[in-house]
Amino acid sequence: MFPLLWLVLLAVGLMPAPPAQATDQDPPQLRRDGRWLVDQYGRAVLVHGMNLVFKHDPYVPPNEPAGFTADDAQWLHDHGFNGARIGTLWAGVTPDRPGVADETYLAAWQRVIDQLAEHEIWMQYDFHQDQWHETYGGGGVPDWAVKRPLPYRLLPPVTAPFPLGYWTPEVSTVFDNFWANKHQLLDGWAAAWQIVAQRWRDQPYSMGYDLLNEPWAGKEWPDCLLTGCQDSYPRELQPAMEHALRAIRQADPGNIVYFEPQQFAGGREVPTNYGPVSGEDQLGYSWHNYCPQVFFESQGIPGTDVSKCQEFSEERTRDALDQGERMHATGVMSEFGATDNIEALEIDTAVADRYFTSWMHWSYKNWDDPTTADTAQGMFTDDADLSTVKQRKLRTLVRTYPQATAGIPKDLSFDPDTGDFRFVYQPRDLAVPSVVFVSPLHYPDGYTVDVAGGHVTGPARDNRIRVAATGTGPVTVTIRRR
C-alpha cells in the first residue's frame, strides 16, 4: 500500500465512543482503543520511551548511580520520555521453581516502578530473553528452565556471540521443546506471567505485558529468515502467546497483553502471521525495527548505506500496522536504535512521527549488555554519570510531540534541526486538554505557540503545554523558535 494512502487511512481511523469520566478509583493505565493507546480519559497517547533491561543477575538495576535511581526517573521526565520497557525477567520472577515468586526480586523492581510512576512514565513489563540462558551465552530464563536435550547434553554447550547463538542446533531444539510444552516449561512461563499480572494489575502507569522478547521459532529458522516461517505462527507462536494470555487474564482482566513476532522480523522484510484472539480486545503488538545497514556498518562491513534505512523503516512500520489490524491490536515499536548513528535515529523517529508510532529506544544505559551486536547503544558514555549523555543522540531523540491528544491525531511533524513542530488533530469532547511536550533542547531563545481551532489553557509546566479546542473543527498546533 502506498505511504500516502496509509496516512489517509490513519488520519480518518474511527475510534469508539469515549469512556465514562475517569474517577479517583481508576488508576492511570493505558488501554487499546482501535489502533490507539488511550489513557483513563480516552486521550490518544504517544509514548516516547527507553528500554530498562538489566540482563545480569540480579536482573534489576541497583539503587546506585550506575543503575537506576530517582535522579534517572527525573531525567527521563525532564527530557520528555514518558515510557519505559522494563525487564522484569522470568529468571528473576520465579528463579527457584515454577510458579513460586521471588518476592525480593519483585520488591526490587517495585522501587524502580514507583519512581517511574511518580513521574507519570508509562511502563511495559517485559519478559526479556536473548538466546534463552547464560548456558548458551544469553539470558532471561531461570536455571530450572534449562533442559539440555539429547544428544547435545552429552557434550559441553556450544556458545556463539549474539545473535549467532540462536542458530545452533541445540538452542533451536530448546525453543522447539518450549513451544511444545516439554517439561511443562510453557506452563512455568505462563505461571510466572500470572504472578506478574497479580502483582501489578492495578499499578498506576502500567501499559501492559510484553510476553516474550524476540521469540525464536526453532529449527525452522532458515525459513523464518527467508519467508517469515508462516506455519510457525499457528502451530507454535500463537498457541503459546494465547496460553500466557489466559494465565494473565485469570489475574488481570484489563491490561494490554503484547505478542512479539519471531526474531528475524525485526531486521528482515518478512511477513508476520498473528491472528485475533476470540473474545479479547486488549491485545498489543510489540515489534522491533533494526535496519540491517546499521548493523553492517557497526561491524565494519564495507559498502553499507544507512540512507537505505528510510525504505526499511517505512516498510517495517506499515507491516506492523497491518499486523496490528489483522490481530485487532494496538502497536508499540518496543525496540529500535541500538546505535549512535544519528542518521539512522533521525530516519526512525521521523517515520514514527508520520505514522503516530509509540516507541522505546534501545537502550537507556548500556549496563554491560552481554547480548549485543553493537556496544554503542546507551545514552551515556558513563552509566554512573548523567552529565556524560551523548548530546547529538539526545537532541535527536528528545522531540516536541503530543503526549496525550483529546481527539484523533491526523498529522504530525517535527524538525530536529530547526525545532519546527506542527500537529493537527480532530478534537473529541473528553473534558480534558491535549498535552504537548516541548523539547527543552531546541528553542534556545524561547518559542512561539500558535493554535488554530483551540487555545493554550495556561502557562507551560515541566515543558508541557495544554491545548483545548474551541469548537468541533480540527485543531492545529504550531511551535517555532522565537
VOGU-3710 file (C-alpha; in Angstrom, 3 decimals, decimal comma):
1> mfpllwlvll> 0,000/0,000/0,000  1,326/3,424/-0,894  2,535/5,604/2,031  0,144/8,464/1,201  -2,839/6,126/1,313  -1,611/4,765/4,624  -1,524/8,232/6,115  -5,034/8,966/4,909  -6,331/5,745/6,463  -4,575/6,514/9,733
11> avglmpappa> -5,898/10,044/9,834  -9,533/9,105/9,403  -9,491/5,940/11,532  -12,547/5,882/13,755  -12,445/5,331/17,492  -15,239/4,015/19,693  -17,214/6,334/21,924  -15,189/7,983/24,714  -15,116/6,217/28,065  -17,018/7,430/31,063
21> qatdqdppql> -15,408/10,223/33,044  -12,444/8,862/34,986  -12,788/8,736/38,759  -10,301/8,787/41,607  -10,689/4,993/41,798  -9,357/4,499/38,257  -5,576/4,058/38,228  -3,983/5,773/35,235  -3,306/2,923/32,812  -3,243/2,601/29,038
31> rrdgrwlvdq> -5,806/0,614/27,096  -6,315/-0,280/23,454  -8,971/1,733/21,603  -8,843/0,745/17,940  -5,242/1,251/16,820  -4,540/3,739/19,623  -3,201/3,592/23,136  -5,569/5,659/25,271  -5,344/6,885/28,852  -8,048/6,818/31,514
41> ygravlvhgm> -9,675/9,904/29,959  -9,780/8,438/26,450  -6,934/10,575/25,092  -4,728/9,045/22,387  -1,289/8,629/23,951  2,036/8,608/22,124  4,856/7,010/24,093  8,485/8,028/23,629  10,422/5,816/25,979  13,528/3,858/26,881
51> nlvfkhdpyv> 14,336/0,201/27,481  15,407/-0,556/31,056  16,613/-4,165/30,874  19,324/-5,254/33,309  20,476/-8,600/31,924  22,843/-9,682/34,710  21,974/-11,362/37,992  20,037/-9,987/39,964  18,210/-8,859/36,755  17,135/-5,492/38,156
61> ppnepagfta> 19,153/-2,250/38,123  20,682/-1,495/41,533  19,877/1,611/43,553  23,069/3,434/42,653  24,138/5,962/40,005  25,338/3,276/37,597  21,969/1,523/37,996  18,683/3,382/38,368  17,765/5,971/40,985  15,224/8,754/41,482
71> ddaqwlhdhg> 17,600/11,014/39,521  17,185/8,768/36,472  13,402/8,924/36,663  13,595/12,709/36,940  15,984/12,830/33,950  13,562/10,829/31,809  10,659/13,083/32,775  12,624/16,283/32,167  13,540/15,156/28,648  10,017/14,130/27,708
81> fngarigtlw> 10,466/10,355/27,852  7,077/9,162/29,071  7,586/5,413/28,672  9,831/2,571/29,856  10,008/-1,067/28,818  11,251/-2,705/31,983  12,926/-6,102/32,049  11,003/-7,975/34,736  12,724/-11,177/33,700  11,311/-14,674/34,062
91> agvtpdrpgv> 14,688/-15,599/35,595  14,023/-13,144/38,417  10,294/-13,704/38,940  10,456/-17,474/39,583  14,163/-18,296/39,922  13,944/-21,470/42,010  10,932/-23,453/40,779  7,837/-22,983/38,639  5,063/-20,788/39,990  6,931/-19,683/43,139
101> adetylaawq> 7,658/-15,958/43,181  10,803/-14,311/44,477  9,226/-11,514/46,491  12,620/-9,861/46,990  13,005/-9,521/43,241  9,518/-8,100/42,776  10,156/-5,615/45,580  13,421/-4,538/43,972  11,530/-3,718/40,769  8,784/-2,039/42,782
111> rvidqlaehe> 11,315/0,596/43,860  12,013/1,471/40,211  8,338/1,218/39,253  7,336/3,649/41,985  9,961/6,139/40,823  8,728/5,902/37,235  5,070/6,192/38,232  5,814/9,268/40,334  6,902/10,970/37,102  3,929/9,670/35,085
121> iwmqydfhqd> 6,023/7,323/32,947  4,071/4,502/31,302  5,571/1,036/31,898  5,552/-2,082/29,744  6,566/-5,231/31,654  8,930/-7,336/29,545  9,957/-10,989/29,875  13,213/-10,303/28,091  15,341/-13,174/26,843  18,229/-13,467/24,407
131> qwhetygggg> 19,486/-16,913/23,365  17,478/-18,468/26,212  20,030/-18,679/29,053  23,601/-17,970/30,141  24,389/-21,611/29,267  24,219/-20,561/25,615  25,755/-17,109/26,001  22,396/-15,450/26,525  19,986/-14,996/29,383  16,453/-14,408/30,557
141> vpdwavkrpl> 15,037/-17,762/31,695  15,549/-19,349/35,135  18,114/-22,066/35,707  15,404/-24,680/36,220  14,145/-23,976/32,688  17,417/-25,202/31,152  16,692/-28,735/29,994  19,522/-29,657/27,657  18,227/-32,138/25,072  19,932/-35,256/23,801
151> pyrllppvta> 22,361/-35,735/22,183  23,671/-32,225/22,900  23,877/-32,618/26,677  26,488/-35,342/26,233  28,936/-32,586/25,297  29,654/-29,068/26,607  27,210/-26,487/25,227  28,179/-24,542/22,133  28,104/-20,779/22,615  28,369/-18,092/19,970
161> pfplgywtpe> 28,196/-14,285/20,019  24,740/-12,738/19,893  22,751/-13,235/17,727  24,576/-16,181/16,144  23,976/-18,308/19,226  20,351/-18,669/18,207  21,390/-20,552/15,099  22,935/-23,530/16,898  21,014/-26,827/16,658  20,766/-27,120/20,450
171> vstvfdnfwa> 19,233/-23,677/21,048  16,783/-24,240/18,216  15,787/-27,581/19,743  15,391/-25,944/23,166  12,909/-23,464/21,685  11,003/-26,189/19,840  10,693/-28,058/23,145  9,450/-24,882/24,828  6,733/-24,333/22,227  5,677/-27,988/22,636
181> nkhqlldgwa> 5,485/-27,533/26,457  8,010/-30,280/27,001  8,974/-30,490/30,695  5,991/-28,151/31,271  8,205/-25,156/30,513  5,414/-23,296/28,757  3,255/-23,798/31,839  6,020/-22,455/34,050  6,417/-19,368/31,857  2,665/-18,718/31,911
191> aawqivaqrw> 2,591/-19,174/35,696  5,329/-16,562/36,070  3,273/-14,151/33,983  0,285/-14,755/36,234  2,427/-13,735/39,208  3,458/-10,522/37,449  -0,133/-9,725/36,496  -1,384/-10,388/40,014  1,261/-8,070/41,454  0,927/-5,157/39,039
201> rdqpysmgyd> -2,604/-5,350/37,644  -3,577/-2,142/39,496  -0,193/-0,437/39,198  -0,564/3,214/38,123  1,029/3,935/34,742  1,003/0,340/33,566  0,742/-0,093/29,808  0,675/-3,883/29,888  2,713/-7,057/29,424  5,227/-7,907/26,662
211> llnepwagke> 5,128/-11,707/26,719  8,498/-12,744/25,251  11,281/-10,752/23,700  12,179/-11,789/20,144  10,899/-15,380/20,235  12,976/-17,851/18,264  10,903/-20,184/16,112  13,264/-23,151/16,432  14,780/-25,483/13,852  12,755/-23,942/11,018
221> wpdclltgcq> 14,742/-20,700/11,412  16,116/-20,738/7,816  12,540/-20,442/6,559  11,969/-17,598/9,049  14,943/-15,772/7,576  13,641/-16,107/4,037  9,843/-16,122/4,213  8,873/-15,371/7,826  8,043/-19,024/8,696  4,325/-18,634/8,172
231> dsyprelqpa> 3,488/-22,090/9,540  5,253/-21,430/12,864  2,684/-18,870/13,951  -0,459/-21,039/14,059  1,468/-24,124/15,163  3,776/-22,671/17,852  3,811/-18,914/18,475  0,100/-18,080/18,587  -0,870/-21,023/20,841  1,953/-20,173/23,239
241> mehalrairq> 1,025/-16,493/23,422  -2,616/-17,367/23,995  -1,554/-19,786/26,749  0,192/-16,963/28,626  -2,692/-14,605/27,840  -5,157/-16,977/29,522  -2,948/-17,185/32,600  -2,717/-13,400/32,814  -6,453/-12,953/32,384  -7,079/-15,096/35,471
251> adpgnivyfe> -5,336/-12,359/37,471  -5,801/-9,239/35,363  -8,787/-8,838/33,046  -7,917/-5,397/31,693  -4,294/-4,558/30,918  -2,892/-4,926/27,404  -1,042/-8,148/26,531  1,531/-7,810/23,728  2,638/-10,528/21,298  6,039/-10,260/19,584
261> pqqfaggrev> 6,876/-11,762/16,172  9,670/-14,251/15,559  13,166/-12,857/15,990  14,104/-12,243/12,345  11,088/-9,982/11,798  12,931/-7,107/13,490  15,617/-6,921/10,828  14,214/-8,581/7,721  11,365/-7,664/5,386  9,393/-10,821/6,133
271> ptnygpvsge> 5,681/-11,189/6,918  4,269/-11,904/10,362  1,189/-14,013/10,933  -0,569/-13,477/14,239  -4,345/-13,545/14,213  -7,031/-12,220/16,562  -7,979/-13,938/19,811  -11,658/-14,673/20,224  -13,290/-12,515/22,891  -10,126/-10,461/23,510
281> dqlgyswhny> -10,000/-6,725/22,779  -6,900/-5,689/24,751  -4,114/-7,103/22,590  -0,910/-5,353/21,690  1,697/-5,958/19,005  5,230/-5,303/20,254  7,615/-5,017/17,315  11,248/-4,105/16,653  12,885/-2,056/13,929  16,564/-2,780/13,226
291> cpqvffesqg> 17,791/-1,771/9,795  20,423/-4,255/8,523  22,534/-1,430/7,086  23,100/-0,067/10,607  24,239/-3,479/11,817  26,551/-3,917/8,816  28,097/-0,506/9,487  28,654/-1,334/13,166  30,521/-4,480/12,092  32,763/-2,535/9,706
301> ipgtdvskcq> 31,334/-4,161/6,582  32,237/-2,020/3,555  29,637/-0,660/1,161  26,919/-0,025/3,735  24,466/2,816/3,136  22,355/3,924/6,080  20,191/6,084/3,810  18,597/2,800/2,654  17,078/2,572/6,137  14,417/5,075/5,073
311> efseertrda> 12,694/2,482/2,905  13,266/-0,236/5,502  11,768/1,793/8,359  8,732/2,729/6,285  8,192/-0,922/5,356  8,578/-2,164/8,923  6,088/0,413/10,183  3,460/-0,302/7,526  3,814/-4,053/8,117  3,423/-3,545/11,875
321> ldqgermhat> 0,257/-1,517/11,341  -1,078/-4,238/9,026  -0,281/-6,931/11,591  -1,926/-4,935/14,371  -5,063/-4,515/12,306  -5,229/-8,249/11,496  -4,914/-9,282/15,134  -7,078/-6,398/16,430  -4,194/-4,955/18,427  -2,521/-1,659/19,204
331> gvmsefgatd> 1,155/-1,425/18,301  4,325/-0,269/20,038  7,785/-0,184/18,462  9,335/-1,566/21,627  12,912/-1,592/20,294  14,793/0,487/17,747  18,081/2,339/17,578  20,792/0,338/19,372  23,254/2,681/17,674  24,897/6,092/17,857
341> niealeidta> 24,332/6,613/14,127  22,420/9,897/14,068  21,141/9,486/10,503  19,550/6,142/11,397  17,906/7,606/14,505  16,620/10,594/12,537  15,043/8,274/9,976  13,304/6,058/12,519  11,959/8,886/14,675  10,669/10,863/11,680
351> vadryftswm> 8,880/7,791/10,313  7,420/7,159/13,756  6,058/10,709/13,829  4,383/10,342/10,453  2,646/7,116/11,433  1,902/8,110/15,056  4,062/5,261/16,341  4,838/4,867/20,029  8,424/3,796/20,626  11,009/2,605/23,155
361> hwsyknwddp> 14,636/3,306/22,302  17,222/0,584/22,937  18,546/1,418/25,410  18,734/3,873/28,320  22,024/2,609/29,765  24,463/0,040/28,452  24,635/-1,895/31,742  27,424/-4,075/30,307  24,951/-5,771/27,974  26,195/-9,335/27,314
371> ttadtaqgmf> 23,991/-9,931/24,253  24,611/-7,106/21,860  25,986/-6,762/18,373  26,919/-3,088/18,853  28,224/-1,582/22,108  27,144/1,958/21,076  23,609/1,629/22,408  23,093/3,536/25,648  22,514/7,244/26,141  25,642/7,843/28,241
381> tddadlstvk> 29,361/7,224/27,913  29,422/6,510/31,655  26,318/4,858/33,101  27,072/6,356/36,531  27,214/9,958/35,311  24,180/11,584/33,673  26,347/14,517/32,572  28,054/12,200/30,062  24,927/11,986/27,893  25,624/11,750/24,164
391> qrklrtlvrt> 24,429/15,184/23,115  23,726/14,611/19,407  21,854/11,420/20,181  19,870/13,171/22,891  18,962/16,055/20,581  17,617/13,558/18,025  15,523/11,543/20,460  14,192/14,438/22,538  11,364/15,784/20,422  8,428/18,130/20,654
401> ypqatagipk> 5,418/15,813/20,381  1,834/15,287/21,578  1,903/13,059/24,623  -1,883/12,914/25,037  -4,429/14,004/22,422  -8,045/14,746/23,299  -9,142/13,559/19,874  -7,874/11,751/16,791  -4,325/12,607/15,587  -4,208/13,493/11,891
411> dlsfdpdtgd> -0,816/14,974/11,052  2,476/15,305/12,936  5,914/16,611/12,032  8,978/17,785/13,937  12,283/19,072/12,527  15,133/18,316/14,973  17,361/20,869/13,207  15,032/23,876/13,462  12,599/22,791/16,163  9,636/23,441/13,860
421> frfvyqprdl> 6,627/21,435/15,049  3,169/21,015/13,576  0,354/18,844/14,858  -3,232/18,519/13,664  -5,982/16,605/15,432  -9,730/16,220/15,312  -10,995/17,023/18,824  -13,363/14,913/20,882  -15,357/16,052/23,894  -13,305/14,451/26,681
431> avpsvvfvsp> -13,379/17,351/29,190  -9,565/17,288/29,450  -6,945/19,127/27,363  -4,365/17,727/24,988  -0,789/17,721/26,298  2,204/18,618/24,115  5,757/18,162/25,362  8,024/20,996/24,183  11,673/19,994/23,847  13,989/21,892/26,224
441> lhypdgytvd> 16,853/21,471/23,734  15,590/23,050/20,519  14,478/26,577/21,477  17,478/28,436/22,962  15,686/31,804/22,904  12,211/30,510/23,647  9,388/29,522/21,332  6,079/30,706/19,976  2,892/28,666/20,015  0,085/29,227/17,509
451> vagghvtgpa> -3,141/27,295/17,863  -5,846/27,329/15,203  -9,169/25,926/16,365  -8,154/25,992/20,015  -6,097/27,734/22,669  -3,355/27,097/25,213  -5,022/26,770/28,608  -2,247/28,243/30,762  1,497/28,533/31,260  3,736/25,594/30,431
461> rdnrirvaat> 4,570/23,239/33,291  7,549/20,877/33,120  7,991/21,730/29,417  4,415/20,672/28,745  1,672/22,841/27,307  -2,022/22,071/27,396  -4,332/22,780/24,483  -8,140/22,873/24,428  -10,345/23,006/21,343  -12,682/25,960/20,908
471> gtgpvtvtir> -15,062/24,157/18,569  -15,602/20,912/16,720  -13,245/21,563/13,830  -9,621/20,417/13,524  -7,056/21,875/15,911  -3,618/22,814/14,548  -0,736/23,437/16,935  2,404/25,075/15,539  5,564/25,692/17,586  8,649/27,544/16,318
481> rr> 11,767/29,104/17,722  11,319/32,623/18,884
//
